[in-house]
Structures are given as structure tokens and as C-alpha cells.
Amino acid sequence: MKNFLDEHFLLHSATAQRLYHTYAKDMPVIDYHGHLPPQQIAEDTQFGNISQVWLYGDHYKWRAMRTNGVEEKYCTGNASDWEKFQKWAETVPYTLRNPLYHWTHLELQRYFDVKDILNPASAKKVYDACNAKVNTPEYSVRNLLRKMDVRVICTTDDPADTLEYHQQVKKDGFEIPILPAFRPDAAMNVDNASNFNNYLGRLEKAANTNISSFDDYLTGLKQRHDFFASMNCSVSDHGLEEIYAEDYTESVIRAIFDKVRSGKTLELQERKQFKSAMLVIFAEWDCEKGWVQQYHLGALRNNNSRMLQQLGPDTGWDSIGDFSQARSLATFLNRLDKNNKLARTILYNLNPADNEMMATMIGNFNDGSVAGKVQWGSGWWFLDQKDGMTKQLNALSNMGLLSRFVGMLTDSRSFLSFPRHEYFRRILCNLLGDEIENGELPNDLDWIGKVVQDICYNNAKNYFNWHFADQATLVAQQ
């Protein structure tokens, strides 16, 4: 019997162990999609205790705690940080076979060298041991990133964001590039006229312009797109239920904009047409600048209206949606491709029923200009666990080129989430190691080890053209 979370965790064969420990383990990290707060990086935040860095903002943990019968005050409410930690410790034993069980103990080990199993009996000991380190300068936000050998981070930023904290980080000379990513979801969401017009007020302020016409609107957005580029942004991102790919004309879109700008409610078809047009416009801008565009598809968000009103979005009330994706996605990508306006693209699905569709869709638009130009992204959100990652790797292997995959990301708001990269790497090495030992792959560890290293780091570095990532550690050591 193996020990829980030992050095060979998830590595079921000698070859898998060799692949991981020789080739994958020490590769640096590129985290090209996440939600880390730029302000905390700029201020090099020193957290007061483990709860603040580990439990605040983590809706994965909140969902588990609620399911375990924990009152909301211990999740997002006014309970003390110790009480919140204590309730999480009570919940952890009940998360068996949920990825939270693995992540929790990986994070305790990798950051704090705490090997205890977290439960009510060990809670105070673990809390005190972690706090003794959290309160030292070595555990400031920037040092937590250094500890995991992170070379590049992309945050997620609205076009109206000032990016002042990115400017501060750059001015400070922090050796790990913290790059903004352009996320214009709110800028094209015309489902609610009042909300959209309120957002345009923010956009007017950010772009220092008045928006009364569709042309004004595009001018303001383009100014922000250009500003993001001046801040070294080279990635955009969209979080959508589905891709919109309706037919439209320019005159129709102008009329729709005038209607919503006047505060009138749009019909469903009008909303779809407007979003379709804006997705194309954003994609064309991305292509002109040589950016990478990402599309996260399939989340059914804010299902609990009572709790949304009480707590706001991103607090744990979302689920997998069952939207039809294939035809509109093909139409959208084809619309860009036939006009030579298709940028490098990463697609993510939240519904595992779409796995094989995504694995085959990317092959329709890989034109040989760039290795893996159109990518199917790693298991996302509810799928970034062992089963979800394994299914994604298998489908991509069967229907595409796993060797050209740009690998894992955290998609996280926590500075303790980077062991997710290790989790992914162990799963990858175990898959390949088993197939080598089964005779399904040759025992060529030099080549397969190189493929592993490419998936862990090199492919992303080359795909995003972030060769400066190799300089991060060198700068830190000078």
C-alpha cells in the first residue's frame, strides 16, 4: 500500500515516476489564465493568517462547506478567520474523492511543509504552523509566486480597468511579468439595457470620451484595446455561455446600439446579433495585434438569484450548462478564417459532453501557419480534476496532437493554487508512463520526456511568444 500524497502520488508505474521526477517536476510555470488580484501583487500583500490567503474568495471551498451543512457566516460572512478555518477543517474529511481533498493537502505540503491530514483534531496545529510562516516576509505575495517558480502570470481585466496596479508592478521592476488580459464580457452584454448603459459610463471615463453612437462606442473600446497592448497585453479572453454567430449587417447593429443606448429592452435576436458582431470585431483587433484569444464556453452562471442578490457574482452559484456549441462555433471561426482574421485561439468547454466536439473542431482551423494555432484548452473549472483532465488528455490525443498542447493553468484567485500545475503534470506523466510500460508507446524517454517538458512549459512559452519568461529566474538571482 502506498502512502497518501508521497513523492510518487498519482504515479502508478516506475516509468511514470521517472517521467515526472526527471522531466516534469522542475519545469517552471506559465499561468496564462487566472484571476489573481493585481493590487495584491503590486502591494506585495502580507496576509495576516492562512484563512486570508486560502479561504477568502475561494468559491470551490465555499460550495463544499455549504454542502456539508456549514452556515454562510463561516464562508463569506463575519465569522472570525479561525472559525472559518475550523469549519473548513471540519469539511475536508468529507471531501474524499473531490479534487479539493488533494489540492488542500498538496497546498499544505508544498507551501508550508505541513504533512498532517487536515481534520478537526489537527486544525489548530495546522492553523498555527501555517500562520507562523504566513506572517514572515518569505510568504508575501511576490515570494509565494517565486516559491512556485512562476515565470509569467496573466490576470483577467475589464476594458474599463485602469491597469494602475500593473503599472506599479512594472515600475517596481518585479522580475515576474504580470500581464493584463482583455476581457470585454461586460462591454458586449446588452441583456439588460440599464446595466449596459451604466457600464458605458465606466468606459467613457476610462477612454476619456463621450459615447452617444456606435462609432463612439467602438472608438472607446479600441482605445482601451490599444492601451492594454501598450501595457504588454497580448491575450484576450471571453467568458460566454456560447459563441454567438448570427447573421447581421452594419446598419442593423447601429440600430440595435441606438435602441439599447436609449434604454430600451432588446429582443433576443437583437441581443444575439449585437454580441455576434462584437465578437467578430474583438477577434479582428486581436488578430491585427497578434494576440491570442481565449473563449471559455458553457457555464450557466448565477443560478441562485437569492444568493446572487445577497453576495454578488463569483461566490459559488454557477454550474455546467447544456448549450449547443458546435454549429455556432464553426460558423464564428470560419467567418474569421475566410477573411484571414483568425488569431491564435484557445477554446475551453465546461460541459464534458463537448469534449470530442472540441477536440475535432480545432483541427478544422489549424492551417499550418503556427504549431497548434487553434488549441483545445485544459480541463476548466468543474473539469480541472483528475477525471476531467484525463478525459481531456485522452480526447485530445485521439483526435489531435497532444504534443502541441499548451498545458495547464490555474484559473484561480488564490496565490496558493499553483500546485494544480503539479497535479496536472503527475496525471500527464502517469498516462504516458502506463502506455510505455504497456508497450503502447516506445521506451524512448528522451523524446517522450521532451514532449512532457513542452506541454508543461515550452509550448506555452512559444505559443504566446513569451521568451522573456526564461529570464525571470535569472533576474531574481541577480
N, C-alpha and C positions, 0 to 999 in steps of 0.2 A: 504494500500500500504506500502510495506517495504521500508526502506531507503537503498540506494545503499551502499554496502560494510559495512553494520553494523555487529554487533557481530554474527548475525545469517546468514550471507552471505552464499548462496547455501544450507542452511539447511532448508528444507521446512516443517518439522514437529517437534513437541516437542521432539519426541524420537530421531530424528536425531541430534537435538541441544544438548540433554543430552549426546548422544554417543560422539559427538565431544568435548564438553566442559569438560566432566568428564574423558574421556578415551584417546582421541587423542591429544588434544591441547598441552599438556605439555610433550609429548614424545620427547626425543632427536632425533637428525638427524644423520643418517649414509648415506653419499653420496658416494656410491661405484662406480660411474662412472661419471666423469666430466673432464673438460678441463681447470681448473684453473691454472694460470701460477705459477709454484713452485718458481720462482725467486721473485715474489711479496710477497709470503708468507715468504720466507727466509729473505727478506729485510724489512718485516713488512711495506709495502708501505703506505705512507700517500698521498692520492690523492689530487690534487690541487683544484678540483671542482667536482660537481656532474656529469658533462659530461664525465670526465675521467673514472670514475668508472662505469657509467651507459650506455654510448653510444659507447665508444671505443670497437671495436671488436664484437659488437652485430649485427650480420647479420640478425636476426629476425627484428630488428627495421629498419635496412637499407632497407630491401625489402619493408617494409610498406611505408617508406618515398619515395622511388623511385616510387612506385605505385601511391603515392599521388602527383607526379609531382615535387618532390624535386630534385634539381641538385646534382650530385655526390659530389661536393666540400663540401656539408653540411653533407655527410655521411662519406666518407673516405678521403675527400680532406683537403685543407688548410684553410677552414673557421675557425673562432675563436670558442672556446668552447661554448661561449654564443650563437653565431649564430647557432651552431649545436643544442643546447638545444632548442632554439627558434623554429627551424624548426621541431624538434620532437614534441614540444608542439602544433604546428600548425597541425601536423599529427594526434595526439592522438584522437581528436574528431571523426575522420574519421575511426578509428579502432573499432568502435562499433561492438560487437559480435565476434571480433577477440580476442583470448586469451591475446594479448598484452594490450588490454584495461583493463582487470582485473589485469594482472601482474603489469602493470605500477602503478596502484593505490594501490595495495597491497604493493608493494615495497616502495612507498612514505609513506604509513601509518606505516608499520612495522619497517622500519629503521629510519624514520625521523619524525614520528608523524605528518605528513602533510596530512590533510584530504581534501584539496582543490581538485576539479576536474581540471586536467591539460588541459589547452587550451591557446590560445594566450593571453587572458585577464589576466590569472593567472600566466603566465610563469615567469615573473620577480620576483614576490613574492615567488613562489615555488623555483626558482633558488637560490635566496638569502637565504631562510630559510634552504635549504639543504646544501648550501655551508658553512653556519655558523657552521654546525655540522661536515661536511666532513673535515674541517680544524682543528678539535680538535683531540687529541690523542685517544679519545674514538672511533674514526672512522677509525683507522688504519686497515689494512687488518686482522690482527690476532684478533682484537677486534670485527670486523664485524662477524667473524666466531663464536666467543664466544657469541655474542649477539643472534645468532640463535641456540645456544646450540648444535653446531655441534660436534660430538664425533669422527668421522673418515672421512677422505677425501682420495679418490683415484684420482690421476692425470692420464694423458694419456701420455706415454713416449715411444719414439722410442728406439730400442735396442742400437743404437749408442749414445744415450744421456748419458752424464757424470753422471747425478743424483747429481751433486755437490750441488744443492740447497736443495735437500732432506737431504743430509749430513749436511748441515748448519742448517736446521731446527731441525734435531735430536740433533745436538751438542748444540744448544741453549736451549734444554730442553722444547720446546714448548709442552704443555700438550695434544694438539690435534694431533694424529698421521696423518702425511701427507705421504701417501704410494704411491709409483710408481705403475703403471700398464704397463705391457709389451705389446706394440702394434707394431707388426712386419710387418705391411702392406707394407712398402717400401722395406723391406728385401725380399719379395717374388714377388714383382711386376716386371715381366720381359717383360711387354708390349713394353717398349722402352729400347733397349739394352744400349744406351748411358746413360740414366738416371740410369739404374740398376748398371752399372759399376761405375758411379760416386758415387752412394750410397755405393758400396762395398769399395770405398776408405775411406769413413767415418767409415765403420765398421772395416776396417783394423786398423785404428788409435785408435778406441775405445778399440778393443780387443788386440792391440799391436801384430799383427800377419800379415803375408802375405797370401793373398788369390789367389791361382792360380788353385786350384782344388776344386771339390765338397766337398771333405773331409775337406779341409782348411775352406771352407765356413761354413760347419756345426760346425767345431771346434770353429770358431769365434763366431757364433751365440750362441752356447751352453755356451761359456764363459760368454757372456753377460746375458744369461738367469740365470746362476748361480750367477752372480754379482747382478742382480736385486733381487734374492732371499736373498742374503746377506744384502740387503737394506730393508728387510721386505716386499718385494713384494710377494703377494700371489694371484694376479689376472692378467689374460691376457685379451686382447681384440683385435678383428678384425673388421675392417670396410670394408665390401665387398658388391659388387653388388649381388653376390650369392655365395653359397658354391660350391666349386669345388670337384668333386668326380669321376674323370676319372680313368680308369684302367691304371696301369703303372708298369714298372719293374725298379729295381735299375739301371741297365745298361742304360736304356732309359733316366732316369733322369740325370745320369752323362753326357751322350752325349749332352743332352739339355743344361746343365750348361756350358759345354765346348764351345758349339756353341754361347751362349749369352755372355760368358766371352770374346770371341774373337771379339765381337762387331757385330755379325751377327743377323739379324732380325729373330725371331722365327715365325713359323706358329701358327695359332690359336690353333690347337690341342696340339702342344708342350707347349704353354703357359698354357693351362688348365691342362695338365699333371703335369707340374712343380709345379703349385700352389696347385694341389691336393696332391702331395707328401709332400710339405712343411706344409700344414695344418695338415696332419697326424703327422708329426714329431713334430711340435709345441705342438699338443694336447697330444702326448705321454710324452713329457717333463713336461707339466703341470700336467698330472696325476701322474707322478713319484714324484713330489714335493707336491702333494695335493692341487694344486691351483684351483681356479675357473676360467673357461674360458667363455668368452662372445663373441657373434657373432652378429654384427649389420648388418642386411641384407636389401638390396633393395633400396639404394639411387642411383639415377642417378646424378652423380656429374659433375660440371664444364661444364654445358651445353652451356654457353655463352663464346665462345672462345675469342672473342674480349675483354671482361671484365676480363677473366682469365689471358690473357697476360698483361693487364693493372694493375690488382690488386692482382693477385695470387689466390690460393685456399681459401676456407672457408670465402668468402666475400659475399655470398648470391646468388649464381647462380646454386643451386642444386635443385632437385625435387624428387618426388616419382617415382621409376622405376616400370616396369611391368615384372620383371623377373620371370621365372618359378622356384619355390623354392623346392617343396615338394620332388620329387624323389631324387635329389642330396643330399638334407639334410638328408633324411632317409638313403641313402647309406653311407654317411660320418659317421653318428652316429653309424650305425650298424657295420661299419668297425672297429671302436674303441671298441664298446661294446663286440663284439665277441672275441676280444683279451684281454678283461678285462683292457682296457686302456682308458675308458671313464671317464673323470674327472667330477666334478660338473659343470654344464653347464647352461648358461642363453642365450636364443635366443630372439632377437628383430627383429620385422619386421617393415618396413616403409610403405608398401602398406597395407591398411586396408582389401583388398581383401584376404589377407593371414591370417586374424585373426583366423578363425576357424581351418584352417590347423595347425597353430602353437599351438593352444590350444589342439589339438589332438595329434600332433607329440610328445610333451613332455611325454605323457603317454606311448609311446612305449618303453621308455628307463628309466623309473623310476623303479628301481629294488628292492626297499625296504631297500637298504643299508643306505640311508640318506633320511630324510623327504624332499620332493621336490628336489631331486637330479638334475633333469633336469627341468629348470624353463622357463616359457614364460615371458619375461621382460615387464616392464611397457610401456605405450604408449610413443613412441620415436619420437623426432624431430617434424615433422609436425603433429604427433598424440598425443603430450603431452598437449592436451587441453581438455575441458570438454567432448565433444562428443567422442573424441578418447579414453580418459581414461574410460569413461562409457562403451563404446563398449568392450574394453579390459577386464574390470572387469566382464562384463556380460558373455562374451565368456569363460573366464577362469572359472567362477562359473559354467556355464552349462556343461563344458566338463572336468574340472579338480577340484582341491581343492584350492579355493580362500584363505582358512585359512592358507595355507602353502606358500603363495606368499611373496616374499622378498621386495615388495613395491617399492616406488618411488625413483627417483634420479634426479639430475638437468641437467646433460649432458651440462653444461654451462661453459662459460668463464668469467662469471660475479660474483663478490662477493656479488651482491645484488639479486641473483636468488633463494635464499633458501626459500622464500615464496611459491615456486612451491610445496614444500612438504606440506605446509598448504593447498594449493589448492586441491591437491590430497586427503588429509585426509578429507576435507569437502565433496568432491564428494563421497568418500567411505562411510562416515557416513550417508550421505543423502540417498544413495541406501539402506543401511541396515535399517535405521530408517523408511523409507517408507514401506518396506516389513514387518517390525514388526507391524506397525500401520495397515497395510492391512491384518494382520493375516497370512501372508505367512511365517513368522518366529516367533518363540515363544518370548514372552516378558521376555527373560532371559538376562538382561543387564549385569549381572556378566560375563556370558560366552561370549556373543557377544562383550562386551566391551574388554574382554581379547583378542579375535580374532583381534579386531581393533588394540590394542596395539602391538600385534605380527606383523601384517602387517606393521604398522608404524615403528617398530624398532626391536623388539625381534627376528623376523625371520631372518632378515639380520645379526644381531649380531651372531646368532647361525650358520647360513649357512656359513658365512665366517670365523667362529671361532674367532671372534674379541671380546672376553670377556673383553679385556682391555679397550674397549670403555666405560664401566661403570666407569672407573677410571678417565676419562678426567676431569669431573667437580670437582671431589674430589681434584685432583692435583691443579686445578686452584684456589680452595678456600684455599689451604694451605699457 
